[in-house]
């Protein structure tokens, strides 16, 4: 066996016997520099940081620079850090050596490579356990969405780790961002954040590239009845939002659904999605918005989605058909005009067209819909309908134009 392979297998054996400390001890002796061992989600496993203290939670995570993710190793001169990536099959970890000069990287790499086998084994095992938990949560949430009550009861009886109660009432908080972010890092951080506050009944789930949190309701301490007031929930959600934004340096949006029994949680999920998408389409950023705060849109979305699609088709169908046939971008012009509060010059500039071209397009819309766009009544109807249509598209109820055209 080659000498370098012998070292790798020896480290693997020591890891099995002593845990990650065996690799830490080896790296200490070889690097002579401070170093970090973390997952690709940024969770730090060395140096050890005390768990259970919310104030220290942010210190247990590091943001991995994007430029280091596609390479086996990268040296960041501005930080004097060497990022060495270990892993395979989408399971990766990092050794980050700090206070290092670029000229010293080459001599250090063989020692880092000696840890490959041990660290692959260690973090693959951790990832397998995490994937089992995520699979359980996804199976459970799938059955909740599709109202498979018998299956939900069976899953909860077999696995009570998630602390969900079939007789309890919950709401859904849906978390997303318009900036790029690592969903696994957000999930891992949130999970530990809830645990650090002993909110073990708050269950985070990755669902369709968004983070959901199943939140239990509060009870009145005197009567033990369900507290339907939202202020305590909002305080907790704002605290969670602030923690995420402080750590990951990006702005998050929170959409919140109503409170329902566990077996009716699909209703809260739909409401949370609606709150998120409608608020975003209204131009809001960094919001925490409840479904019931959407005004007229919360009333509209109480109706069956097929009825809403039919309504949108009745109002906007001719414009969408015309756009589809001639690629005329009439609807886009109308959308931008509303976004600028009917500022014609600003809208034309944003589309790189002359204002007269914009007026021609609005005249065409008036002709197709047989409406007078200059009246506030028409503007209100078209604004509401267009926002409703865009929301249905964003939530997947209208897949594309062909689905919409009858």
N, C-alpha and C positions, 0 to 999 in steps of 0.2 A: 504494500500500500504506500503511495507517495506520502512524503512527510506532511505536506499541507492538508491532504485528506485525513491523515491521522489526527491532526489537531482539530479538524472539523468534527470528526466522530467523537473525539474525547469531550469536546464542548457539549455535544448533543447528550452524551451520557451524563455529564455533570448537570446539565439543565434538567433532565428527567429526575435526577436525585435531589438537586438543591433549588431548582427553579431559576428564574431570570437572574438572580444574584450571581450565578456561576458565570454568565456572559458579562455581567457588569464588572466582576472582579478581573476577568481577562482583559477587558477594554481599558480598565484603569491602569493595568500594568503596561499596556502597549501604547496608549495615547499620551499620557501625561498631561492631558487637557480636560477641561470640563466637557461633558457630553450629555446628550439627551437621547433616550430611546422612546419612540412614540409610534402610534399607528398612523396610517395614511389619513385618518380622520382627525389627527392631531392630538389624540389622547396620550398623555405622557405617562410612561411606566417607570422611567428613571430620569431624574432623581425622584424618589418617593415623596409625595406630598400628602399630608394628613387628609383623610376623607371625612365627610360629615359636616364640614364647616362651609356654609355658603360663601363666605368671604374669600375662601381659598380656591373655590371651584375654577375660576378663570385661570388660575395658575397651573391647573392640571391639563390645560389645553394650549396648543400652539397652532398658529395658522401656517400651513405648509405653502410656501410660494409656488405659484403655478409653474414657473419655469423649471422647477426641479422634478416635476411629476413624470416626465417622459424619458428621463435619463437614469442610468444606473447610479451616477454620482454627479453632483454639481457643486461648484465652489462659488459662493456669493461674496465678492470682494468687499461690497459695502458693509456686510455684516461680519466678515471674517469667519464664515461658517462653511463647513463641508457637509453637504447633504448626501448621505449614502443610502440608496434604496435597496431593500431586501424583500424578496417575495416572488410570487408567481400566481397565475390564475386569478387575477384581480384581488389577491390578498397581499397587501404590502405593508411594510413598516419602514421606519427610518432611524438611522443612527445620525445624529447631528453633532459634529465635533465643533466646539466653539473656540474662539480666540486662536485661530489657526492661520498661519500665513500660507499663501498659495504654493510657495516653493516646498512646503512640507507635506502637501497632499499625497504626492506620488509614493513617498516612503511609508505612508500610513495605510494606503489602500489594501495591501496584502493582509494586514491584521484585521481590517474590517471584513474582508472576504472570508476570513477564517470563521466568522460568526454566522455566515449565511445559513448553514444547515440547521443550527440550533434555533435561530430566530424564525426561520420559515416554519419550523415545527411548532414553536411556541405560539406564534400569532395565527397560524392556520387553525390550531385548536381553539383559540379564543374566538376566531371568526366563525367557526362551525357552531359554537354555542350561541353566538349572537344571531346567526342565521336561523337556528332552530326557534329562537324566541320570536324573531321577526315573522317567520312562517306561521307560527301559531297565531300571532296577532292578525296577520293578513287573512288567514282562514276564518278566524272569528269575525273580523270586520266584514268580510265578504258575505258571510251568512247573516250578519246583522242587516246589511244593505239589502239583501235579497229576501229578508224576512223568513229565513229558515229557522224558526223558533226551536224546533225539536233538535236540530243540529247544534244550535247555540247552547242549549241546556246540556247536551252531551259533552261538548267541548269544555264548558265551565266545570262540570263535574269531574272531568279527568285532570284538569289543570287549574288550580286556584291561585297560581302565582300572580296573576294580574289583578287580583282583589276586586273583580267586577261582580256585582250582585244582580241577579236576574230581577230582583224586586226593587232595585234602586233606580233613581232618576238621574239622568246625565244630560250634558250638552256637549256639542262638538265645537272646538276651536280649530280653525284651519289657518295654517301659517305659510306664507309664501313671500317672495321678494322679486322685484323686477331686476335685481342684480344677480349675477351668477353666484351660486353658493354650493358648498359640498353638503348634500342632504344627509349623508351619514354622520358628518361632524355635528350638524345641527341636532340630529336625533340623539346622538350619544351625549352631547352636552346637556340637552333638555332632560334626558332621562336621569342623569346624575343631579341636575339642578332640582328636579322634583324630589328625588331621594334625600338630598341634603336638607330640604325643608320638611322632610317626613311626610310629603304628600304622596304616599304610596298608592293612593287610589286614582291618581292622575296617570293615564296610560297614553304615552306617545306612540304613534304609528306612522310609518312611511307608507303613503298611499298615493299612487299616480303622481310621483315626483313632488308631492307636497307633504308637509308634516301636519298630522292631525293630533290633537290631544283630546282624549275622552275625559271630561271633567265631571266629577260628582257634584251634585247640588249641595248647598249648605242647609242646615236645619236650624230652626229657631230654638235657642238654648232653653227657653222656658216651656214652650208647648211641644217641642220635638216635631213640629210640623215642617213641611218643606218651606224654605224661605225663597219666595219667588222674586225678591229684590235682587238686582244685578250688581250692586256696588261692590260687594265683597269679591265677586268674580272679576270685575274690572280691575280692582286693585291688584289681585294676583296676576292677571294677564299682563297688565302694564309693567309689573315687576319682572315678569318673564321676558317680555319684549325688550325692556331696557337691558337686561343681562345679555341677551343674544346680540343686540346691536352694539353694546360696549365691547363684547369679546370679538365679534366677527367684523366689526367696522362697516356694516351695511345696514340699510333700512329694511325693516320687515313690515308686512301687512298682516293683520289679524282679522279674519271673518268669523263671526260667532253665530251659531244657531240656537234655537230655543231649547227648553228643558223638556225631556221626554223620558218615559220608562225605557230601560235598556233595549227591549224588543222593538221599540219604535224609533230607535236612534237614526234610522235612515232619514227621517224627517229633519232632524237637526243637521245632519250632514248636507242635505240639499240646501237648507237655509244658510248654512255657513258658506257654502260655495257661492250662493247667490249674493250674499253680503260682500264677499271678496271681489267677485267679478264686476258687480254693478258699481261698487265704490271706485274701483280702478277705472272703469269706463267713464265715470263722472269726473275723472281727473284728479282724484284724491291720491295722496302718497303718504306712506308711513302711518296708515290709519289703524285704529281698532274699532271695527264697526259691527254692530249687532244687526241681524236681519230686520228686527222690528224698527230700526232707525232709518230704514230705506224709504220711508214715506210711501208714496203711491206705488212704488215698485214692490214693496212687501205685500200690498194688496193684490197687485197684478199676478205675482208669482204664487198666490194661493190657488190659482186656477190650474187645470190640467195643462201640461206643456203642449199637447197637440192643439188645444184651443188657442194658446198663445201664438203658436206658429201660424195657425190659420188667420189670426188677427193681423200679425205682421205681414202676411201675404196679401191680405185684403188692402192694407194701406200702402205697402211698399213694393208689391209684386211687380208692377209695370216698370218701375225704375230698375229693379234688379234684373228683370228680363232684358231690358234695353242695354244695361251695362254688360250683361253676359254676351249679347249678340254683337255689340259694337266696341266693347272694351273702353267705354266712354268715361268711367270713373265719376259718374254723377253722384253716387252714394258717398264716395270718399270726399267729394267736394262739400256735400251737405254736412257730413260728419265734422269736417274741419271748420266749417263756418260756425257750427254750434260750439265747437271747442274754443273759438276765439270770441265768443259772445257777439256773433254777427258782425265782426269786423271784416269788411270785404277786402280791404287792402292787405291786412295781415294774412288773411286766408290765401289770397292770390300769391303773395310772396312765399308762403310756406309750400305752395304747390309748384312754384316756379312758372307761373302763368300770368298773363295780363288780367287785370281786373275785369276787362270786357269779356274775356273768355269765361271767367267765373260767372259773370252775369248771364251769359248765354246758357251755361249749364244749369243755373237756377231756373231760368225761363223754361228750359226743356223739362225740368222736374215738374214745374207748375203745369205745363202742357200735358204731361203724362198722367199726373195725379188729379188734374182738374182742381187745383187748390191755389189760393193766393198766399204766397210765402211772406208777404209783407204784413199779414195780420198776426197778432200775438196768439190767437187761438190755433191757427195753422202751425205756427212755430212750436207751440206746446205739444200738439198732437204728434208732429213729426219727430221732435226731440225724444219724447217718451217712447214712441214706436221704434225709432232707430236704436236707442239704448237697450230696449227690450230685445230687439233682434240680435244686436252685438253680444248681449249676455247669453242668449240661447246658443249662439255660435261658440262663444268662449267655453261654455259648459258642456259642449258636445251634443246638444239636442238637435242642432242643425250642423251636419258634418261638412257640407259644402253647398255651393249654390244649387247644384243639381237636386240635393235633398229638399231644398226650399221651394224650388219651382214645381208647381203642381202640374 
